[in-house]
Amino acid sequence: MNKMKRILTVVLTLALLITMMPGNLTGVNAKAVTKLSSKKIVLQVGKTKKLKVKNKPAGVKVTWKSSKKKVATVSKKGKVKAKKTGTATITAKIGSKKLKCQIKIKDQRALYEKVLLQSGGKCFYLMDIDRNGTPDLIVSSNRGVIVDYSVYTIKNGKVIYAGQCSGKGMNYQILQYNTHYNGIHISWWTNGVGGSGSALWTLSGSKLVSTSRAYCSVAGFQTGKDEQHMKNVSQTSFNSYCDKHFRNCKQYTMWSNTSENRIKHLK
């Protein structure tokens, strides 16, 4: 009987100890480690990501900083925005402690593959037309002597059709670009009246617009920013206008719209 009492006492003692252990363990692990929600992030240009400080001590202020603001910026609340391709480090300072997150920015070129598969264009080229850090897609095709250049850009992670400009008697495999005015150069001639013209097209936001245009024929000389704003000028003014806007264009050989080139230039 005494033996049974001793066994029962031991069992009750162990049960009491077991019920006490979780509370003791919780007290040991009560101090959690302060850390960032992510240590590495991959973003596409234009995308955002919110970083958070986990287990931040009460009453301690967090300050954020980007090592390369041209690549990625960060707000006072830890919101990271991808600006252009490259890498950057986002630092969160909590009191005397510094936490870092590595950021890699991609340029979203792969988004254009679907456009090339559906467009039926013969050639394509990637160029940052308006120099905003996002590569734009130019697709060329021809209708006899007419050459069409269709332009696409990316905004908020989506491909947007910006517009089309067309020339006549041009080579659809060649892209002419004015690096000073950031514009695609096209030229054409007119049947019957012996006329010829040139124009520069650039991106304004996500829209393709004409910025410079010149035309001459037996009727005289005209210049203007687009077809709706042409005015008559002297031959001297016309020549000066053309020298300024159309003489210093670079030529780029476009890539054939093949599976091999899409993999090479879009991946």
Backbone as numpy.savetxt, mean C-alpha at the origin, in Angstrom:
# Nx Ny Nz CAx CAy CAz Cx Cy Cz
-9.93 -50.15 67.18 -10.77 -48.94 67.18 -9.90 -47.69 67.18
-8.86 -47.70 68.04 -7.94 -46.56 68.07 -7.21 -46.39 66.73
-6.94 -47.53 66.10 -6.27 -47.49 64.79 -7.15 -46.80 63.75
-8.42 -47.11 63.76 -9.38 -46.49 62.81 -9.48 -45.00 63.05
-9.45 -44.60 64.34 -9.51 -43.17 64.66 -8.30 -42.43 64.11
-7.11 -43.09 64.24 -5.89 -42.45 63.73 -5.96 -42.27 62.21
-6.46 -43.30 61.51 -6.59 -43.24 60.05 -7.54 -42.13 59.63
-8.66 -42.04 60.32 -9.65 -41.00 60.03 -9.08 -39.60 60.25
-8.30 -39.47 61.30 -7.67 -38.17 61.61 -6.71 -37.75 60.49
-5.91 -38.74 60.02 -4.97 -38.45 58.92 -5.70 -38.01 57.66
-6.78 -38.73 57.33 -7.57 -38.42 56.12 -8.16 -37.03 56.21
-8.72 -36.68 57.34 -9.32 -35.35 57.52 -8.26 -34.24 57.44
-7.08 -34.54 57.98 -5.98 -33.55 57.93 -5.54 -33.29 56.49
-5.40 -34.36 55.70 -5.02 -34.23 54.28 -6.07 -33.46 53.50
-7.35 -33.75 53.77 -8.43 -33.05 53.09 -8.38 -31.56 53.38
-8.09 -31.21 54.63 -8.00 -29.81 55.02 -6.84 -29.12 54.32
-5.71 -29.83 54.22 -4.54 -29.26 53.53 -4.82 -29.01 52.03
-5.54 -29.96 51.41 -5.85 -29.84 49.98 -6.72 -28.62 49.72
-7.69 -28.38 50.60 -8.58 -27.22 50.41 -7.85 -25.90 50.61
-6.75 -25.94 51.35 -5.99 -24.72 51.61 -4.96 -24.42 50.52
-4.53 -25.42 49.76 -3.45 -25.24 48.78 -3.76 -24.26 47.65
-4.91 -24.29 46.97 -5.16 -23.36 45.87 -5.01 -21.90 46.26
-5.49 -21.58 47.46 -5.37 -20.20 47.91 -3.93 -19.79 48.08
-3.13 -20.72 48.60 -1.72 -20.41 48.79 -0.98 -20.26 47.47
-1.33 -21.14 46.49 -0.67 -21.07 45.18 -1.05 -19.79 44.46
-2.30 -19.37 44.59 -2.76 -18.14 43.95 -1.96 -16.95 44.46
-1.69 -16.97 45.73 -0.93 -15.88 46.31 0.48 -15.83 45.77
1.08 -17.01 45.50 2.44 -17.07 44.98 2.52 -16.48 43.57
1.46 -16.78 42.72 1.48 -16.35 41.32 0.71 -15.05 41.07
0.40 -14.32 42.12 -0.45 -13.13 41.97 0.20 -12.06 41.11
1.53 -11.95 41.11 2.22 -10.91 40.36 2.45 -11.37 38.92
1.60 -10.92 37.97 1.70 -11.32 36.56 2.72 -10.45 35.83
3.26 -10.99 34.73 4.28 -10.30 33.94 3.63 -9.31 32.98
4.18 -8.10 32.91 3.72 -7.09 31.97 4.32 -7.37 30.60
3.49 -7.46 29.56 3.98 -7.77 28.22 3.05 -7.20 27.16
3.54 -7.18 25.88 2.72 -6.71 24.76 1.86 -7.85 24.23
0.76 -7.48 23.60 -0.14 -8.49 23.03 0.49 -9.22 21.86
1.48 -8.60 21.19 2.19 -9.24 20.07 3.65 -8.80 20.08
4.53 -9.73 19.72 5.95 -9.41 19.60 6.36 -9.21 18.15
5.61 -9.82 17.22 5.88 -9.69 15.79 4.56 -9.53 15.05
4.54 -8.62 14.07 3.33 -8.36 13.28 3.72 -8.20 11.81
2.93 -8.78 10.91 3.08 -8.57 9.47 1.82 -7.88 8.97
1.98 -6.71 8.35 0.85 -5.93 7.86 1.04 -5.59 6.39
-0.09 -5.38 5.69 -0.04 -4.85 4.33 -0.18 -3.34 4.39
0.36 -2.67 3.39 0.30 -1.21 3.34 -1.16 -0.75 3.46
-1.39 0.20 4.37 -2.73 0.75 4.58 -3.50 0.08 5.70
-3.04 -1.08 6.15 -3.73 -1.79 7.22 -3.30 -1.29 8.60
-4.12 -1.59 9.63 -3.81 -1.17 10.99 -3.90 -2.36 11.95
-3.26 -2.21 13.10 -3.29 -3.25 14.14 -3.14 -2.58 15.49
-4.00 -2.96 16.44 -3.95 -2.38 17.79 -3.08 -3.24 18.69
-2.05 -2.63 19.28 -1.21 -3.30 20.26 -1.71 -2.95 21.66
-1.66 -3.93 22.55 -2.11 -3.71 23.92 -1.03 -4.15 24.91
-0.99 -3.46 26.05 -0.09 -3.84 27.13 -0.88 -4.69 28.12
-0.45 -5.93 28.28 -1.14 -6.83 29.19 -0.55 -6.72 30.60
-1.42 -6.77 31.59 -1.02 -6.72 33.00 -0.25 -5.44 33.35
-0.72 -4.34 32.80 -0.08 -3.04 33.08 -0.33 -2.64 34.53
0.72 -2.21 35.24 0.54 -1.75 36.62 -0.42 -0.56 36.68
-1.25 -0.53 37.67 -2.23 0.55 37.81 -1.55 1.90 37.99
-2.08 2.91 37.28 -1.58 4.27 37.43 -0.32 4.57 36.65
0.21 3.62 35.89 1.44 3.83 35.11 1.09 4.19 33.67
1.67 5.26 33.14 1.38 5.72 31.79 2.21 4.96 30.75
1.57 4.70 29.60 2.26 4.02 28.49 2.52 5.03 27.37
3.76 5.09 26.90 4.10 5.94 25.75 4.59 5.05 24.62
4.14 5.37 23.39 4.43 4.56 22.21 5.37 5.30 21.27
6.22 4.56 20.57 7.15 5.17 19.63 7.47 4.20 18.50
7.59 4.74 17.26 7.98 3.95 16.09 9.41 4.31 15.69
10.21 3.31 15.36 11.59 3.56 14.94 11.67 4.13 13.53
10.64 3.88 12.70 10.62 4.39 11.32 9.19 4.84 10.99
8.93 6.11 11.18 7.58 6.63 10.96 7.15 6.59 9.51
8.10 6.56 8.57 7.75 6.47 7.15 7.26 5.06 6.80
7.64 4.08 7.59 7.22 2.69 7.37 5.95 2.37 8.15
5.94 2.73 9.43 4.78 2.47 10.28 4.68 3.51 11.38
3.47 3.98 11.64 3.24 4.93 12.71 2.46 4.24 13.84
2.49 4.84 15.01 1.74 4.29 16.14 1.10 5.45 16.91
-0.16 5.30 17.26 -0.88 6.35 17.97 -0.60 6.29 19.47
-1.16 7.25 20.20 -0.98 7.29 21.65 -1.65 6.11 22.34
-2.58 5.46 21.62 -3.29 4.32 22.19 -2.78 2.98 21.65
-1.65 3.01 20.91 -1.04 1.77 20.45 -1.55 1.25 19.12
-2.24 2.09 18.34 -2.74 1.66 17.04 -1.66 1.86 15.98
-1.21 0.76 15.38 -0.13 0.78 14.38 -0.74 0.88 12.99
-0.19 1.77 12.15 -0.65 1.89 10.76 0.52 1.67 9.82
0.34 0.76 8.85 1.37 0.46 7.86 1.38 1.53 6.78
2.52 2.19 6.57 2.63 3.29 5.61 3.29 2.86 4.30
4.38 2.13 4.37 5.07 1.69 3.15 5.89 0.44 3.49
6.38 -0.23 2.45 7.11 -1.47 2.65 8.39 -1.25 3.46
8.71 -2.24 4.30 9.92 -2.15 5.12 9.68 -2.77 6.48
10.61 -2.52 7.39 10.49 -3.02 8.76 10.65 -1.88 9.75
10.04 -2.02 10.90 10.13 -1.00 11.96 9.94 -1.68 13.30
10.34 -0.98 14.35 10.16 -1.47 15.71 9.25 -0.52 16.47
8.20 -1.06 17.06 7.29 -0.27 17.89 7.67 -0.52 19.35
7.92 0.56 20.08 8.32 0.44 21.48 7.25 1.03 22.40
6.89 0.27 23.41 5.97 0.75 24.45 6.78 0.94 25.73
6.78 2.15 26.26 7.50 2.43 27.49 6.51 2.51 28.64
6.67 1.61 29.62 5.81 1.57 30.80 6.69 1.85 32.01
6.66 3.07 32.48 7.57 3.45 33.56 8.99 3.39 33.05
9.82 2.60 33.69 11.21 2.45 33.25 11.40 1.23 32.35
10.33 0.49 32.10 10.40 -0.72 31.31 10.03 -0.46 29.86
10.75 -1.09 28.92 10.48 -0.94 27.49 10.14 -2.29 26.88
9.02 -2.33 26.14 8.60 -3.54 25.44 8.59 -3.25 23.94
9.05 -4.22 23.14 9.20 -3.99 21.71 8.41 -4.99 20.87
7.93 -4.50 19.71 7.23 -5.34 18.74 7.82 -5.07 17.36
8.24 -6.13 16.67 8.82 -6.00 15.34 7.70 -5.98 14.28
7.73 -4.98 13.40 6.71 -4.81 12.37 7.33 -5.02 10.98
6.67 -5.84 10.15 7.08 -6.02 8.76 5.91 -5.62 7.87
6.18 -4.73 6.92 5.13 -4.21 6.04 5.30 -4.76 4.63
4.25 -5.39 4.10 4.24 -5.87 2.72 3.50 -4.88 1.83
3.77 -4.95 0.52 3.23 -3.93 -0.39 1.97 -4.33 -1.15
1.42 -5.47 -0.86 0.12 -5.88 -1.40 0.11 -6.20 -2.90
1.25 -6.37 -3.53 1.27 -6.62 -4.97 0.47 -7.84 -5.38
0.44 -8.85 -4.51 -0.26 -10.09 -4.85 -1.76 -9.87 -5.09
-2.30 -8.78 -4.56 -3.72 -8.49 -4.75 -4.07 -8.23 -6.21
-3.08 -7.88 -7.02 -3.32 -7.56 -8.43 -3.45 -8.79 -9.32
-3.11 -9.96 -8.81 -3.11 -11.16 -9.66 -4.49 -11.43 -10.25
-5.53 -11.30 -9.47 -6.88 -11.56 -9.95 -7.26 -10.61 -11.08
-6.83 -9.35 -10.98 -7.10 -8.36 -12.03 -6.46 -8.79 -13.34
-5.22 -9.24 -13.27 -4.51 -9.65 -14.48 -5.12 -10.89 -15.11
-5.63 -11.78 -14.28 -6.27 -12.99 -14.81 -7.58 -12.67 -15.51
-8.28 -11.63 -15.05 -9.59 -11.30 -15.60 -9.56 -10.21 -16.67
-8.52 -9.40 -16.69 -8.50 -8.23 -17.57 -8.32 -8.56 -19.04
-7.56 -9.62 -19.32 -7.26 -9.93 -20.71 -6.19 -9.03 -21.30
-5.55 -8.21 -20.46 -4.49 -7.33 -20.93 -3.28 -8.10 -21.43
-2.57 -7.53 -22.39 -1.42 -8.21 -22.97 -0.16 -8.03 -22.15
0.00 -6.84 -21.55 1.20 -6.55 -20.77 0.81 -5.83 -19.48
1.74 -5.84 -18.51 1.49 -5.11 -17.27 2.80 -4.58 -16.71
2.66 -3.61 -15.81 3.84 -3.03 -15.15 3.41 -2.49 -13.80
4.31 -2.57 -12.83 4.05 -2.03 -11.50 4.87 -0.76 -11.30
4.18 0.32 -10.92 4.86 1.59 -10.72 4.09 2.43 -9.71
4.80 3.05 -8.82 4.18 3.97 -7.86 3.98 5.31 -8.56
2.88 5.43 -9.28 2.66 6.59 -10.16 2.71 7.90 -9.40
1.98 7.99 -8.29 1.88 9.25 -7.55 2.84 9.32 -6.36
3.77 8.35 -6.27 4.81 8.37 -5.24 4.24 8.43 -3.82
3.23 7.62 -3.55 2.63 7.59 -2.20 3.01 6.34 -1.43
3.91 5.52 -1.99 4.37 4.33 -1.30 3.65 3.05 -1.69
2.57 3.16 -2.48 1.81 1.99 -2.91 2.03 1.74 -4.39
2.49 0.53 -4.79 2.68 0.26 -6.21 1.35 0.17 -6.94
1.25 0.83 -8.08 0.03 0.82 -8.89 0.24 -0.12 -10.07
-0.86 -0.71 -10.54 -0.80 -1.65 -11.65 -1.26 -0.97 -12.94
-0.45 -1.10 -13.99 -0.79 -0.57 -15.32 -0.89 -1.75 -16.27
-2.04 -1.90 -16.89 -2.28 -3.01 -17.82 -2.50 -2.43 -19.21
-1.77 -2.94 -20.19 -1.90 -2.43 -21.56 -2.54 -3.47 -22.47
-3.27 -2.96 -23.46 -3.86 -3.80 -24.50 -3.99 -2.94 -25.74
-4.21 -3.56 -26.88 -4.32 -2.76 -28.10 -5.54 -3.17 -28.92
-6.09 -2.19 -29.59 -7.21 -2.38 -30.53 -6.76 -1.82 -31.86
-6.04 -2.62 -32.61 -5.45 -2.12 -33.85 -4.35 -1.14 -33.50
-4.48 0.11 -33.97 -3.47 1.13 -33.68 -3.72 1.84 -32.35
-4.86 1.56 -31.72 -5.20 2.17 -30.43 -4.59 1.34 -29.29
-3.92 2.01 -28.36 -3.34 1.35 -27.19 -4.04 1.89 -25.94
-4.55 1.00 -25.10 -5.22 1.38 -23.86 -4.35 1.02 -22.67
-4.26 1.97 -21.74 -3.56 1.73 -20.48 -4.59 1.83 -19.35
-4.89 0.70 -18.72 -5.82 0.67 -17.59 -5.01 0.69 -16.30
-5.43 1.55 -15.38 -4.66 1.75 -14.14 -5.48 1.30 -12.93
-4.82 0.57 -12.04 -5.43 0.10 -10.80 -4.54 0.51 -9.63
-5.17 0.82 -8.50 -4.42 1.14 -7.29 -5.03 0.38 -6.12
-4.43 0.52 -4.96 -4.91 -0.17 -3.76 -5.23 0.85 -2.68
-6.40 0.72 -2.10 -6.82 1.60 -1.00 -7.51 0.75 0.06
-7.03 0.88 1.29 -7.58 0.13 2.42 -7.63 -1.38 2.15
-6.56 -1.87 1.50 -6.44 -3.30 1.27 -7.27 -3.83 0.12
-7.88 -2.95 -0.68 -8.71 -3.39 -1.80 -8.22 -2.77 -3.11
-8.30 -3.56 -4.20 -7.91 -3.08 -5.52 -9.02 -2.19 -6.08
-8.64 -1.01 -6.58 -9.60 -0.05 -7.14 -9.21 0.28 -8.57
-10.18 0.25 -9.46 -9.94 0.65 -10.85 -9.90 2.18 -10.90
-8.77 2.74 -11.31 -8.59 4.19 -11.29 -9.02 4.87 -12.59
-8.95 4.14 -13.71 -9.34 4.73 -14.99 -8.46 4.25 -16.13
-8.71 4.81 -17.30 -7.99 4.39 -18.50 -7.61 5.60 -19.35
-6.43 5.53 -19.94 -6.01 6.52 -20.92 -5.57 5.79 -22.17
-5.77 6.40 -23.31 -5.51 5.72 -24.59 -4.68 6.58 -25.52
-3.81 5.92 -26.28 -3.01 6.59 -27.28 -3.21 5.94 -28.63
-2.62 6.51 -29.64 -2.77 6.00 -31.00 -1.41 5.95 -31.67
-1.11 4.77 -32.25 0.18 4.60 -32.91 1.32 4.35 -31.94
1.00 3.97 -30.70 2.02 3.69 -29.70 2.29 2.19 -29.62
3.37 1.83 -28.96 3.72 0.43 -28.74 3.16 0.00 -27.39
2.24 -0.97 -27.38 1.60 -1.39 -26.13 2.56 -2.08 -25.16
3.76 -2.42 -25.63 4.76 -3.07 -24.78 5.66 -2.05 -24.08
5.47 -0.80 -24.40 6.30 0.27 -23.84 5.44 1.22 -23.00
5.93 1.57 -21.83 5.28 2.56 -20.97 6.18 3.78 -20.88
5.62 4.95 -21.18 6.36 6.20 -21.06 5.88 6.95 -19.81
6.84 7.39 -19.00 6.49 8.00 -17.72 7.35 9.23 -17.46
6.71 10.32 -17.05 7.42 11.55 -16.73 7.69 11.58 -15.22
8.95 11.46 -14.85 9.32 11.37 -13.43 9.18 12.70 -12.70
9.20 13.81 -13.43 9.07 15.13 -12.80 7.63 15.43 -12.44
6.71 15.10 -13.35 5.28 15.38 -13.12 4.49 14.14 -12.67
5.21 13.02 -12.50 4.58 11.78 -12.04 3.37 11.40 -12.90
3.58 11.39 -14.22 2.48 11.09 -15.11 2.82 10.12 -16.23
1.83 9.33 -16.64 1.95 8.44 -17.80 1.81 9.30 -19.05
2.72 9.14 -19.98 2.68 9.93 -21.21 2.05 9.13 -22.33
1.05 9.71 -22.98 0.46 9.09 -24.16 0.51 10.09 -25.32
0.45 9.57 -26.53 0.44 10.42 -27.73 -0.51 9.81 -28.76
-0.93 10.63 -29.72 -1.86 10.14 -30.74 -1.79 11.05 -31.96
-2.37 10.57 -33.04 -2.52 11.36 -34.25 -3.96 11.27 -34.72
-4.38 12.24 -35.51 -5.77 12.32 -35.95 -5.86 12.15 -37.45
-6.73 11.26 -37.90 -6.94 11.05 -39.34 -7.55 12.28 -40.00
-7.18 12.52 -41.22 -7.86 13.54 -42.02 -7.29 14.94 -41.88
-7.09 15.40 -40.65 -6.66 16.79 -40.45 -5.17 16.89 -40.13
-4.50 15.74 -40.09 -3.06 15.77 -39.86 -2.67 16.26 -38.48
-3.54 16.03 -37.50 -3.26 16.50 -36.15 -2.51 15.48 -35.31
-1.89 15.94 -34.23 -1.22 15.06 -33.28 -1.27 15.68 -31.89
-1.18 14.84 -30.88 -1.27 15.35 -29.52 -0.52 14.50 -28.52
-0.37 15.05 -27.33 0.27 14.35 -26.22 -0.45 14.73 -24.93
-0.36 13.85 -23.92 -0.99 14.13 -22.63 -0.28 13.38 -21.52
-0.36 13.93 -20.31 0.13 13.26 -19.12 -1.06 12.92 -18.23
-1.05 11.69 -17.72 -2.10 11.23 -16.82 -1.47 10.77 -15.51
-2.04 11.18 -14.39 -1.52 10.79 -13.09 -2.66 10.40 -12.17
-2.33 9.94 -10.98 -3.34 9.55 -10.00 -3.60 10.70 -9.04
-4.88 10.99 -8.85 -5.32 11.95 -7.84 -6.19 11.16 -6.88
-5.60 10.79 -5.74 -6.30 9.86 -4.84 -6.34 8.50 -5.51
-7.53 8.02 -5.81 -7.68 6.73 -6.49 -8.32 6.91 -7.86
-8.13 8.09 -8.46 -8.71 8.37 -9.78 -7.63 8.82 -10.75
-7.66 8.27 -11.96 -6.72 8.66 -13.00 -7.21 9.93 -13.68
-6.38 10.97 -13.69 -6.79 12.26 -14.25 -5.72 12.80 -15.20
-6.17 13.59 -16.16 -5.26 14.26 -17.09 -4.76 15.55 -16.44
-3.44 15.79 -16.50 -2.87 17.00 -15.90 -2.25 17.93 -16.93
-1.86 17.39 -18.08 -1.25 18.21 -19.15 -1.66 17.64 -20.49
-2.00 18.53 -21.42 -2.46 18.08 -22.73 -2.09 19.13 -23.79
-1.64 18.64 -24.95 -1.28 19.53 -26.05 -1.73 18.91 -27.36
-2.22 19.76 -28.28 -2.71 19.26 -29.56 -2.45 20.30 -30.65
-2.03 19.81 -31.79 -1.80 20.72 -32.91 -2.36 20.10 -34.19
-2.83 20.95 -35.07 -3.38 20.53 -36.37 -3.27 21.71 -37.32
-3.81 21.55 -38.52 -3.78 22.66 -39.49 -4.57 23.86 -38.98
-5.44 23.61 -37.97 -6.27 24.69 -37.42 -5.54 25.52 -36.38
-4.41 25.03 -35.86 -3.68 25.80 -34.86 -3.14 24.93 -33.73
-2.84 25.61 -32.61 -2.19 24.96 -31.48 -3.03 25.16 -30.21
-3.10 24.09 -29.41 -3.89 24.16 -28.18 -3.16 23.45 -27.03
-3.33 24.00 -25.83 -2.79 23.37 -24.62 -3.81 23.51 -23.48
-3.67 22.66 -22.48 -4.56 22.71 -21.33 -4.35 21.50 -20.44
-5.02 21.49 -19.29 -4.82 20.35 -18.38 -5.59 19.11 -18.82
-6.72 19.30 -19.52 -7.50 18.18 -20.02 -8.30 18.63 -21.23
-9.07 17.72 -21.80 -9.80 18.00 -23.04 -10.82 19.13 -22.87
-11.35 19.31 -21.66 -12.37 20.33 -21.42 -11.79 21.71 -21.15
-10.47 21.81 -21.00 -9.86 23.10 -20.65 -8.74 23.47 -21.64
-8.95 23.20 -22.91 -7.96 23.55 -23.93 -8.16 24.99 -24.39
-7.04 25.63 -24.68 -7.13 26.99 -25.21 -6.11 27.17 -26.34
-6.42 28.08 -27.25 -5.55 28.35 -28.39 -4.31 29.13 -27.93
-3.16 28.71 -28.43 -1.90 29.38 -28.09 -1.06 29.55 -29.35
-0.01 30.34 -29.24 0.91 30.52 -30.37 1.79 29.30 -30.50
2.46 29.18 -31.64 3.34 28.03 -31.85 4.52 28.06 -30.86
4.98 29.26 -30.55 6.08 29.39 -29.60 5.67 28.88 -28.21
4.49 29.28 -27.76 3.99 28.83 -26.46 3.74 27.33 -26.47
3.24 26.84 -27.60 2.97 25.41 -27.74 4.27 24.61 -27.61
5.30 25.03 -28.31 6.59 24.32 -28.28 7.19 24.34 -26.87
7.06 25.48 -26.20 7.59 25.62 -24.84 6.83 24.69 -23.87
5.52 24.62 -24.06 4.67 23.77 -23.21 5.04 22.29 -23.41
5.24 21.89 -24.64 5.60 20.50 -24.94 6.98 20.15 -24.40
7.93 21.09 -24.52 9.26 20.85 -23.99 9.22 20.63 -22.47
8.37 21.38 -21.82 8.26 21.33 -20.36 7.61 20.03 -19.87
6.55 19.60 -20.56 5.75 18.49 -20.05 6.02 17.12 -20.69
6.51 17.09 -21.92 6.55 15.81 -22.63 7.92 15.36 -23.12
8.92 16.19 -23.02 10.23 15.83 -23.58 11.05 14.90 -22.69
10.89 14.99 -21.39 11.75 14.24 -20.47 11.05 13.02 -19.90
10.56 12.17 -20.76 9.87 10.96 -20.33 10.78 9.74 -20.45
10.70 8.87 -19.47 11.46 7.63 -19.50 10.60 6.51 -20.07
11.25 5.56 -20.71 10.54 4.42 -21.29 10.82 3.15 -20.48
9.76 2.40 -20.21 9.88 1.15 -19.47 9.27 0.03 -20.31
9.99 -1.09 -20.39 9.47 -2.25 -21.11 8.51 -3.00 -20.19
7.26 -3.13 -20.63 6.25 -3.80 -19.81 6.42 -5.31 -19.90
5.85 -6.02 -18.91 5.98 -7.48 -18.85 4.77 -8.13 -19.50
5.02 -9.17 -20.26 3.91 -9.93 -20.86 3.06 -10.54 -19.75
1.77 -10.55 -19.95 0.84 -11.07 -18.93 0.81 -12.60 -18.98
1.89 -13.19 -18.47 2.00 -14.65 -18.44 2.06 -15.12 -16.99
1.81 -16.40 -16.79 1.86 -16.98 -15.45 3.25 -16.80 -14.83
4.27 -16.98 -15.63 5.64 -16.85 -15.15 5.92 -15.43 -14.65
5.48 -14.42 -15.41 5.73 -13.03 -15.01 4.87 -12.62 -13.82
3.66 -13.17 -13.73 2.82 -12.84 -12.57 3.43 -13.37 -11.29
4.01 -14.57 -11.36 4.66 -15.15 -10.20 5.92 -14.35 -9.85
6.67 -13.96 -10.86 7.92 -13.25 -10.67 7.75 -11.86 -10.07
6.72 -11.12 -10.53 6.60 -9.72 -10.15 5.52 -9.42 -9.11
4.66 -10.40 -8.83 3.58 -10.15 -7.88 3.74 -10.88 -6.55
4.57 -11.89 -6.52 4.69 -12.69 -5.29 5.73 -12.11 -4.35
